[in-house]
Amino acid sequence: MGEVGKEGAGNMSEPTCKKRKIEDENGQFKEEWTTKYFMQHFNGAAVCLICCESVTVLKDFNCKWHYETKHTEKKFLGQSTAHYVIICVVVFFDEQCAS
């Protein structure tokens, strides 16, 4: 009877999981993130137009998480106000990056 318990415990092989790499995920910036999360694409990353922090892994979840955790006070902006602010900031951002 002691033999049966040994069989399952010692010979179990652990499944090998392939580690995911950021490069393999092929994330691409989506223009909708500019209006939804105040993000702008710059040098392969999404840059927050509010605080200038960058989100290097281009995924909707990461941009949303940044916006919802760091800028909760900005959610009161109406859609038209947010659109106007985004246009102004993007123009300023592009001018700063060009020089």
C-alpha positions as a Markdown table, in Angstrom:
| # | Residue | x | y | z |
|---|---|---|---|---|
| 1 | Met | 0.0 | 0.0 | 0.0 |
| 2 | Gly | 2.9 | 2.4 | 0.6 |
| 3 | Glu | 4.0 | 2.0 | -3.0 |
| 4 | Val | 0.8 | 3.6 | -4.4 |
| 5 | Gly | 1.4 | 6.9 | -2.7 |
| 6 | Lys | 5.0 | 7.2 | -4.0 |
| 7 | Glu | 4.0 | 6.8 | -7.6 |
| 8 | Gly | 2.0 | 10.0 | -8.0 |
| 9 | Ala | 4.2 | 12.3 | -5.8 |
| 10 | Gly | 7.7 | 11.8 | -7.2 |
| 11 | Asn | 7.1 | 11.4 | -10.9 |
| 12 | Met | 4.9 | 14.4 | -11.6 |
| 13 | Ser | 6.4 | 16.6 | -14.2 |
| 14 | Glu | 5.6 | 20.3 | -14.0 |
| 15 | Pro | 4.2 | 21.8 | -17.2 |
| 16 | Thr | 6.6 | 24.1 | -18.9 |
| 17 | Cys | 5.2 | 27.6 | -19.6 |
| 18 | Lys | 6.8 | 29.7 | -22.2 |
| 19 | Lys | 7.4 | 33.2 | -20.9 |
| 20 | Arg | 5.7 | 36.0 | -22.8 |
| 21 | Lys | 7.8 | 38.8 | -24.1 |
| 22 | Ile | 6.6 | 42.4 | -24.6 |
| 23 | Glu | 7.9 | 42.3 | -28.2 |
| 24 | Asp | 5.8 | 39.3 | -29.0 |
| 25 | Glu | 2.5 | 41.0 | -28.0 |
| 26 | Asn | 2.7 | 43.4 | -31.0 |
| 27 | Gly | 0.9 | 46.3 | -29.3 |
| 28 | Gln | 0.0 | 49.2 | -31.4 |
| 29 | Phe | -1.2 | 52.7 | -30.4 |
| 30 | Lys | -4.9 | 53.2 | -31.0 |
| 31 | Glu | -6.1 | 56.8 | -31.8 |
| 32 | Glu | -9.1 | 56.3 | -29.6 |
| 33 | Trp | -6.8 | 56.3 | -26.6 |
| 34 | Thr | -6.2 | 60.0 | -27.1 |
| 35 | Thr | -9.8 | 60.9 | -26.4 |
| 36 | Lys | -10.5 | 58.1 | -23.9 |
| 37 | Tyr | -7.4 | 58.3 | -21.8 |
| 38 | Phe | -5.6 | 61.5 | -22.9 |
| 39 | Met | -2.7 | 59.5 | -24.4 |
| 40 | Gln | -0.5 | 60.5 | -27.4 |
| 41 | His | 1.8 | 58.2 | -29.3 |
| 42 | Phe | 5.4 | 59.3 | -29.1 |
| 43 | Asn | 8.6 | 57.3 | -29.6 |
| 44 | Gly | 7.0 | 53.9 | -29.4 |
| 45 | Ala | 5.1 | 54.6 | -26.1 |
| 46 | Ala | 1.9 | 56.2 | -25.1 |
| 47 | Val | 2.5 | 59.5 | -23.3 |
| 48 | Cys | 0.0 | 60.9 | -20.9 |
| 49 | Leu | -1.0 | 64.4 | -22.0 |
| 50 | Ile | -1.9 | 65.4 | -18.4 |
| 51 | Cys | 1.2 | 64.3 | -16.5 |
| 52 | Cys | 3.7 | 63.4 | -19.3 |
| 53 | Glu | 4.3 | 59.9 | -17.9 |
| 54 | Ser | 4.7 | 57.2 | -20.5 |
| 55 | Val | 3.1 | 53.8 | -20.8 |
| 56 | Thr | 5.5 | 51.6 | -22.6 |
| 57 | Val | 3.4 | 48.5 | -23.1 |
| 58 | Leu | 0.8 | 49.6 | -25.6 |
| 59 | Lys | -2.4 | 48.0 | -24.3 |
| 60 | Asp | -5.8 | 49.4 | -23.6 |
| 61 | Phe | -5.7 | 48.1 | -20.1 |
| 62 | Asn | -2.4 | 49.9 | -19.3 |
| 63 | Cys | -3.6 | 53.2 | -20.6 |
| 64 | Lys | -7.0 | 52.9 | -18.9 |
| 65 | Trp | -5.3 | 51.9 | -15.6 |
| 66 | His | -3.0 | 54.9 | -15.7 |
| 67 | Tyr | -5.9 | 57.3 | -16.4 |
| 68 | Glu | -8.2 | 55.9 | -13.9 |
| 69 | Thr | -5.7 | 55.6 | -11.0 |
| 70 | Lys | -3.7 | 58.8 | -11.5 |
| 71 | His | -6.3 | 61.2 | -13.0 |
| 72 | Thr | -9.6 | 60.4 | -11.3 |
| 73 | Glu | -10.3 | 64.1 | -10.9 |
| 74 | Lys | -10.3 | 64.6 | -14.7 |
| 75 | Lys | -13.3 | 62.4 | -15.3 |
| 76 | Phe | -15.8 | 65.2 | -14.8 |
| 77 | Leu | -14.9 | 66.7 | -18.1 |
| 78 | Gly | -17.6 | 66.6 | -20.7 |
| 79 | Gln | -16.9 | 65.1 | -24.1 |
| 80 | Ser | -16.7 | 68.4 | -25.9 |
| 81 | Thr | -14.5 | 70.0 | -23.3 |
| 82 | Ala | -12.2 | 67.0 | -23.3 |
| 83 | His | -12.0 | 67.1 | -27.1 |
| 84 | Tyr | -11.0 | 70.8 | -27.0 |
| 85 | Val | -8.4 | 70.2 | -24.3 |
| 86 | Ile | -6.9 | 67.3 | -26.2 |
| 87 | Ile | -6.6 | 69.3 | -29.4 |
| 88 | Cys | -4.8 | 72.2 | -27.5 |
| 89 | Val | -2.5 | 69.9 | -25.7 |
| 90 | Val | -1.7 | 67.7 | -28.7 |
| 91 | Val | -0.8 | 70.8 | -30.7 |
| 92 | Phe | 1.4 | 72.1 | -27.9 |
| 93 | Phe | 3.0 | 68.6 | -27.4 |
| 94 | Asp | 3.8 | 68.3 | -31.1 |
| 95 | Glu | 5.4 | 71.7 | -31.2 |
| 96 | Gln | 7.5 | 70.9 | -28.1 |
| 97 | Cys | 8.6 | 67.6 | -29.6 |
| 98 | Ala | 9.5 | 69.2 | -33.0 |
| 99 | Ser | 12.0 | 71.6 | -31.4 |
